[in-house]
């Protein structure tokens, strides 16, 4: 992706200009999307991108620049521009190529499968979903695929290459009854190849989406107020990711823009709660072989039995906050410097059965599936729409309800998760 001689020159130049650390990040990506709407292909889109990002760290400050031109002279000039002034510096360590074990190997290369096969899959999903009732007014389906190849080299001698394939399906249905339309969405995805689409149970996905849309279209409303809430398995992770996960990233902590800053070792959650961020889970969407700084994937326990243990840290965050780097450095693309970001974030299993949770509530809400929402990481304030909800009454799940929204502050909710 870039000659080693060029890499060496960039790293040496950066150090000679006074940088304490120099890093080169090369990315080549390919994307492909097909949208199927109203029984026909709505859009087919594909693209590719290539670029080189260069980062210089000088003390507590960093400078970052990028170019889509990989000519050596261009990249050396970019490096020189990033350095404030010429001054004596060290020499980069010899680059040592590192093998990156692929935990998430692709079985079927997406490039080997014709586009028509994807179109037929989407057409079948549309047909299966509409079979669930005349109330379904609209069905949309799409496949999205991305291949991302990266090269990372730095002045400490790190030199590696990695590739990642992402595959995602999205199915949406809109149903309408007397009280207006309601939508339902299923959107499974993996870190893997085309085998993901071949292994999908299309009947189950269509049934879940179509029937939920119809059920919610006929649902009433729940009276607002403070009440116990049970979050559906899997979707508790959505709330935790947004309301609590982002404030546990050093990107927020180092700017003192997190309610959890300075609280390592303190009890911040109910003692039953353990929360984990794991980049090693097989083929999961947030998994990695290495992060975008070249650190191997790892499993990080953030909260253990209610006690805050650590933060998610990239190189800069670890240096400024004083916690170990956790293999959490991520870039939106080569155009951006890495920052700390979550991988697969979830609340670990506890000792209680779902049936016992429901039985313990006289009146409350079962939020089986979450929709969209927003959070302010500096305050922890969040609001999330409930896509599929049910009243809990007298210890039993009762009628479906629409339009519910969960509102709160992440750091205030954590101690109350029981």
C-alpha positions as CSV (number, residue, x, y, z in Angstrom):
1,X,0.0,0.0,0.0
2,X,3.0,2.2,0.6
3,X,6.7,1.4,0.1
4,X,8.7,0.7,3.3
5,X,11.4,3.1,2.1
6,X,8.8,5.9,2.0
7,X,7.5,5.0,5.4
8,X,11.0,5.2,6.8
9,X,11.6,8.6,5.3
10,X,8.3,10.0,6.8
11,X,9.0,8.6,10.2
12,X,12.6,9.9,10.3
13,X,11.6,13.3,9.0
14,X,8.9,13.7,11.6
15,X,11.4,12.8,14.4
16,X,14.1,15.1,13.0
17,X,11.5,17.9,13.2
18,X,11.2,17.4,17.0
19,X,8.3,15.0,17.2
20,X,8.3,12.5,20.0
21,X,6.2,10.0,18.0
22,X,5.3,9.7,14.4
23,X,2.6,7.5,12.8
24,X,1.5,6.7,9.3
25,X,-1.9,5.3,8.6
26,X,-2.8,4.1,5.0
27,X,-6.4,3.1,4.1
28,X,-8.0,1.7,1.1
29,X,-11.7,1.0,1.2
30,X,-14.5,-0.3,-1.0
31,X,-18.2,0.1,-0.4
32,X,-21.3,-1.3,-2.0
33,X,-25.0,-0.7,-1.2
34,X,-28.2,-1.8,-2.8
35,X,-31.6,-0.4,-1.7
36,X,-34.9,-2.1,-2.6
37,X,-38.1,0.0,-2.0
38,X,-41.7,-0.4,-3.1
39,X,-41.0,-3.7,-4.9
40,X,-38.2,-2.4,-7.1
41,X,-34.5,-1.4,-6.9
42,X,-34.2,2.1,-5.6
43,X,-30.5,2.6,-5.7
44,X,-27.3,0.7,-6.4
45,X,-24.1,2.5,-5.2
46,X,-20.5,1.6,-5.0
47,X,-17.3,3.5,-4.3
48,X,-13.7,3.3,-3.2
49,X,-11.4,5.6,-1.3
50,X,-7.6,5.7,-0.7
51,X,-5.6,8.0,1.5
52,X,-2.7,8.4,3.9
53,X,-2.9,10.0,7.3
54,X,0.2,11.3,9.2
55,X,0.3,12.1,12.9
56,X,3.0,13.8,14.9
57,X,2.9,13.9,18.7
58,X,5.0,16.5,20.4
59,X,4.6,16.4,24.2
60,X,0.9,16.6,25.0
61,X,0.0,18.0,21.6
62,X,-0.5,16.4,18.3
63,X,-0.7,17.4,14.7
64,X,-2.6,15.5,12.0
65,X,-2.8,15.8,8.2
66,X,-3.8,13.6,5.3
67,X,-3.5,13.2,1.6
68,X,-5.1,11.1,-1.2
69,X,-1.9,11.5,-3.1
70,X,0.6,8.8,-2.1
71,X,3.6,10.3,-4.0
72,X,6.6,10.3,-1.7
73,X,7.4,14.0,-2.2
74,X,3.8,15.0,-1.3
75,X,3.8,12.9,1.9
76,X,7.2,14.3,3.0
77,X,6.0,17.8,2.4
78,X,2.9,17.1,4.5
79,X,5.1,15.8,7.3
80,X,7.3,18.9,7.2
81,X,4.2,21.1,7.3
82,X,2.9,19.4,10.4
83,X,6.1,20.1,12.3
84,X,6.2,23.6,13.8
85,X,9.9,24.0,13.5
86,X,13.0,22.2,12.6
87,X,15.0,21.0,15.6
88,X,17.2,18.0,16.5
89,X,15.4,14.7,17.1
90,X,15.9,11.0,17.2
91,X,15.8,8.3,14.6
92,X,12.9,6.0,14.1
93,X,13.2,2.4,15.3
94,X,13.6,-0.2,12.5
95,X,10.3,-1.3,11.2
96,X,9.4,-4.9,12.2
97,X,6.6,-6.4,10.2
98,X,4.0,-7.9,12.5
99,X,1.7,-10.7,11.5
100,X,-1.9,-10.0,12.4
101,X,-3.9,-13.2,13.1
102,X,-7.4,-12.9,11.4
103,X,-10.0,-13.8,14.1
104,X,-12.8,-13.0,11.7
105,X,-11.8,-14.7,8.4
106,X,-14.1,-14.3,5.4
107,X,-15.5,-17.6,4.0
108,X,-17.1,-16.2,0.8
109,X,-15.4,-13.2,-0.8
110,X,-18.2,-10.7,-1.6
111,X,-16.5,-9.8,-4.9
112,X,-17.1,-13.4,-6.1
113,X,-20.9,-13.1,-5.8
114,X,-22.9,-11.3,-8.6
115,X,-25.1,-8.3,-7.7
116,X,-28.2,-10.1,-9.0
117,X,-28.0,-12.6,-6.1
118,X,-28.3,-9.7,-3.6
119,X,-31.2,-8.2,-5.5
120,X,-33.0,-11.6,-5.4
121,X,-32.5,-11.8,-1.6
122,X,-34.0,-8.3,-1.2
123,X,-36.9,-9.2,-3.4
124,X,-37.6,-12.3,-1.4
125,X,-37.5,-10.3,1.9
126,X,-40.0,-7.8,0.5
127,X,-42.4,-10.6,-0.5
128,X,-42.1,-12.5,2.8
129,X,-42.7,-9.3,4.8
130,X,-45.8,-8.3,2.9
131,X,-47.3,-11.8,3.5
132,X,-47.9,-10.9,7.2
133,X,-50.9,-8.7,6.7
134,X,-52.7,-6.1,4.5
135,X,-51.9,-3.4,7.1
136,X,-48.3,-3.3,5.8
137,X,-48.1,-0.3,3.5
138,X,-44.4,-0.1,2.7
139,X,-41.4,-2.4,2.8
140,X,-37.8,-1.4,2.4
141,X,-34.7,-3.6,2.3
142,X,-31.0,-3.0,1.8
143,X,-27.6,-4.7,1.9
144,X,-24.5,-2.8,2.7
145,X,-20.9,-4.1,2.4
146,X,-17.5,-2.6,3.1
147,X,-14.0,-3.8,2.7
148,X,-11.3,-1.8,4.6
149,X,-7.6,-2.5,4.2
150,X,-5.2,-0.6,6.4
151,X,-1.4,-0.3,6.9
152,X,0.0,1.2,10.1
153,X,3.6,2.1,10.8
154,X,5.1,4.2,13.6
155,X,8.4,5.5,14.9
156,X,8.5,2.8,17.6
157,X,9.0,0.1,14.9
158,X,5.4,-1.0,14.5
159,X,4.6,-2.1,10.9
160,X,1.4,-4.1,10.1
161,X,-1.4,-4.6,7.6
162,X,-5.0,-5.7,8.3
163,X,-8.2,-6.0,6.4
164,X,-11.9,-6.0,7.5
165,X,-15.1,-7.0,5.8
166,X,-18.4,-5.7,7.0
167,X,-21.8,-7.0,5.9
168,X,-25.2,-5.7,7.0
169,X,-28.8,-6.3,6.1
170,X,-31.6,-3.8,6.9
171,X,-35.3,-4.5,6.6
172,X,-38.0,-2.0,7.5
173,X,-41.8,-2.2,7.4
174,X,-44.5,0.4,7.8
175,X,-48.0,-0.7,8.9
176,X,-51.0,1.5,9.2
177,X,-54.3,1.1,11.1
178,X,-56.8,3.5,12.7
179,X,-54.3,5.5,14.7
180,X,-51.7,6.2,12.0
181,X,-48.6,4.4,10.7
182,X,-45.9,2.7,12.8
183,X,-42.6,1.3,11.6
184,X,-40.4,-1.6,12.6
185,X,-36.8,-2.3,11.7
186,X,-34.4,-5.3,11.8
187,X,-30.8,-4.6,11.0
188,X,-28.4,-7.5,11.6
189,X,-24.7,-7.1,10.7
190,X,-21.4,-8.9,11.1
191,X,-17.7,-8.5,10.6
192,X,-17.5,-11.1,7.8
193,X,-18.2,-11.9,4.2
194,X,-21.1,-12.9,2.0
195,X,-21.6,-16.1,3.9
196,X,-23.5,-13.9,6.4
197,X,-26.3,-13.3,3.9
198,X,-26.5,-16.9,2.9
199,X,-26.9,-18.0,6.5
200,X,-29.7,-15.6,7.3
201,X,-33.1,-16.9,8.3
202,X,-35.1,-14.6,6.0
203,X,-38.5,-16.0,7.2
204,X,-37.8,-15.1,10.8
205,X,-36.5,-11.6,10.0
206,X,-39.5,-10.9,7.8
207,X,-41.9,-12.2,10.4
208,X,-40.3,-10.2,13.3
209,X,-40.4,-7.0,11.3
210,X,-43.8,-7.3,9.7
211,X,-45.6,-8.5,12.8
212,X,-44.0,-5.9,15.0
213,X,-45.1,-3.1,12.7
214,X,-48.7,-4.3,12.7
215,X,-48.7,-4.9,16.4
216,X,-47.4,-1.4,17.1
217,X,-49.8,0.2,14.6
218,X,-52.7,-1.1,16.7
219,X,-51.2,-0.2,20.1
220,X,-52.3,2.4,22.5
221,X,-50.1,4.7,24.7
222,X,-48.7,4.4,28.2
223,X,-49.2,7.2,30.7
224,X,-45.9,9.1,31.2
225,X,-44.1,9.3,34.5
226,X,-41.4,7.7,36.7
227,X,-41.7,3.9,36.6
228,X,-39.7,0.7,36.5
229,X,-38.4,-0.3,33.1
230,X,-37.1,-3.6,31.8
231,X,-34.9,-3.3,28.8
232,X,-35.0,-6.2,26.3
233,X,-31.9,-8.4,26.1
234,X,-29.5,-6.9,23.6
235,X,-31.1,-3.4,23.7
236,X,-29.9,-2.7,27.2
237,X,-26.6,-2.5,25.5
238,X,-27.9,0.3,23.2
239,X,-28.8,2.4,26.2
240,X,-25.5,1.6,28.0
241,X,-23.5,2.3,24.8
242,X,-25.0,5.8,24.4
243,X,-25.8,7.0,27.9
244,X,-22.8,5.5,29.7
245,X,-20.3,4.2,27.2
246,X,-19.3,7.4,25.5
247,X,-18.6,9.2,28.9
248,X,-16.3,6.2,29.7
249,X,-14.1,7.0,26.7
250,X,-10.9,8.9,27.4
251,X,-11.8,11.3,24.6
252,X,-14.5,12.7,26.9
253,X,-12.6,12.1,30.2
254,X,-9.4,13.9,29.2
255,X,-11.5,17.0,28.3
256,X,-13.2,16.8,31.7
257,X,-16.4,16.4,29.8
258,X,-17.6,13.2,31.5
259,X,-19.5,12.8,34.8
260,X,-17.2,9.8,35.4
261,X,-13.9,11.8,35.3
262,X,-11.8,11.1,38.4
263,X,-14.0,8.3,39.7
264,X,-11.9,5.1,39.0
265,X,-12.2,2.8,42.1
266,X,-15.5,4.4,43.1
267,X,-18.9,2.7,43.3
268,X,-20.8,4.3,40.4
269,X,-23.4,1.6,39.7
270,X,-25.5,-1.0,41.5
271,X,-23.4,-3.9,42.8
272,X,-25.2,-6.3,40.5
273,X,-23.9,-4.5,37.4
274,X,-20.8,-5.5,35.4
275,X,-20.2,-3.7,32.1
276,X,-17.7,-4.9,29.4
277,X,-16.3,-3.6,26.1
278,X,-14.9,-6.5,24.0
279,X,-13.2,-6.3,20.6
280,X,-12.5,-10.0,20.5
281,X,-16.0,-11.5,20.0
282,X,-16.1,-13.7,16.9
283,X,-17.5,-11.8,13.8
284,X,-19.3,-9.2,15.9
285,X,-19.9,-5.8,14.3
286,X,-17.6,-4.0,16.7
287,X,-14.8,-6.6,16.8
288,X,-11.3,-6.0,15.4
289,X,-8.0,-7.8,14.9
290,X,-6.1,-4.6,15.8
291,X,-7.4,-1.1,16.4
292,X,-6.5,1.8,14.2
293,X,-3.3,2.4,16.2
294,X,-2.2,-1.2,15.7
295,X,-2.9,-2.5,19.2
296,X,-4.4,-6.0,19.4
297,X,-8.1,-6.4,20.3
298,X,-8.8,-7.0,23.9
299,X,-11.6,-7.4,26.4
300,X,-12.0,-4.5,28.8
301,X,-14.0,-4.7,32.0
302,X,-15.2,-1.1,32.6
303,X,-17.4,-1.6,35.6
304,X,-17.2,-4.6,37.9
305,X,-19.8,-5.2,40.5
306,X,-20.7,-1.5,40.3
307,X,-17.1,-0.2,40.7
308,X,-15.5,1.8,37.9
309,X,-12.3,0.0,36.9
310,X,-10.9,1.9,33.9
311,X,-11.7,3.9,30.8
312,X,-11.5,3.1,27.1
313,X,-8.2,4.6,26.0
314,X,-6.3,5.3,22.8
315,X,-2.7,6.4,22.9
316,X,-3.4,10.1,23.6
317,X,-6.1,9.3,26.1
318,X,-4.0,6.8,28.0
319,X,-1.2,9.3,28.2
320,X,-3.3,12.2,29.4
321,X,-5.7,10.3,31.7
322,X,-3.2,7.8,33.2
323,X,-4.9,4.5,32.3
324,X,-3.6,1.7,30.1
325,X,-4.3,1.8,26.4
326,X,-7.1,-0.6,25.7
327,X,-7.0,-1.2,22.0
328,X,-9.8,1.3,21.5
329,X,-8.3,3.7,19.0
330,X,-10.6,4.2,16.0
331,X,-10.7,6.5,13.0
332,X,-13.7,7.5,10.9
333,X,-11.3,7.2,8.0
334,X,-7.8,8.1,7.0
335,X,-8.9,11.8,7.2
336,X,-9.1,11.6,11.0
337,X,-6.7,11.1,13.9
338,X,-7.7,8.1,16.1
339,X,-9.8,8.7,19.2
340,X,-11.1,6.3,21.9
341,X,-14.3,4.5,20.8
342,X,-16.3,1.5,21.9
343,X,-16.2,-1.9,20.3
344,X,-18.9,-4.4,21.5
345,X,-20.3,-2.8,24.7
346,X,-22.7,-4.7,26.9
347,X,-23.9,-5.3,30.4
348,X,-22.8,-8.8,31.6
349,X,-25.3,-11.4,32.6
350,X,-26.6,-11.3,36.1
351,X,-28.2,-13.9,38.5
352,X,-31.8,-13.0,37.8
353,X,-34.3,-14.6,35.5
354,X,-36.4,-12.5,33.1
355,X,-39.6,-13.9,34.5
356,X,-38.6,-12.9,38.0
357,X,-37.9,-9.3,36.9
358,X,-41.4,-9.1,35.3
359,X,-43.1,-10.6,38.4
360,X,-41.4,-8.0,40.7
361,X,-43.2,-5.0,38.9
362,X,-46.7,-3.9,39.7
363,X,-46.8,-1.3,37.0
364,X,-44.1,-0.4,34.5
365,X,-42.8,-0.7,30.9
366,X,-41.1,-3.6,29.1
367,X,-39.0,-1.9,26.3
368,X,-38.4,-5.0,24.2
369,X,-36.7,-3.1,21.3
370,X,-35.2,0.3,21.2
371,X,-35.2,2.8,18.4
372,X,-33.1,6.0,17.9
373,X,-32.0,8.5,20.5
374,X,-29.4,11.0,21.5
375,X,-27.1,11.7,24.5
376,X,-25.0,14.5,25.8
377,X,-21.7,12.8,26.9
378,X,-20.7,15.7,29.2
379,X,-23.9,15.6,31.2
380,X,-25.1,12.0,30.6
381,X,-28.5,13.2,29.6
382,X,-30.2,10.8,27.2
383,X,-33.5,10.2,25.4
384,X,-34.4,7.0,23.5
385,X,-37.4,6.0,21.6
386,X,-39.0,2.6,22.3
387,X,-39.7,0.9,19.0
388,X,-41.6,-2.1,20.7
389,X,-43.0,-1.7,24.2
390,X,-45.5,-3.4,26.5
391,X,-47.2,-2.4,29.7
392,X,-46.2,-4.5,32.8
393,X,-49.2,-4.8,35.0
394,X,-49.5,-6.9,38.2
395,X,-46.3,-8.8,37.4
396,X,-47.3,-9.8,33.9
397,X,-46.6,-8.4,30.4
398,X,-49.8,-6.9,29.2
399,X,-50.9,-4.8,26.1
400,X,-48.5,-3.3,23.6
401,X,-47.9,0.5,23.7
402,X,-46.4,2.9,21.2
403,X,-44.6,6.2,21.4
404,X,-42.7,5.7,24.6
405,X,-39.5,7.6,25.2
406,X,-36.9,6.8,27.9
407,X,-35.4,10.0,29.5
408,X,-32.7,10.2,32.1
409,X,-29.1,10.7,33.0
410,X,-26.7,7.8,32.6
411,X,-24.7,8.4,35.8
412,X,-27.9,8.7,37.7
413,X,-29.5,5.6,36.2
414,X,-26.5,3.2,36.8
415,X,-26.9,3.0,40.6
416,X,-30.6,2.2,40.1
417,X,-30.2,-0.8,37.7
418,X,-31.1,-3.7,39.9
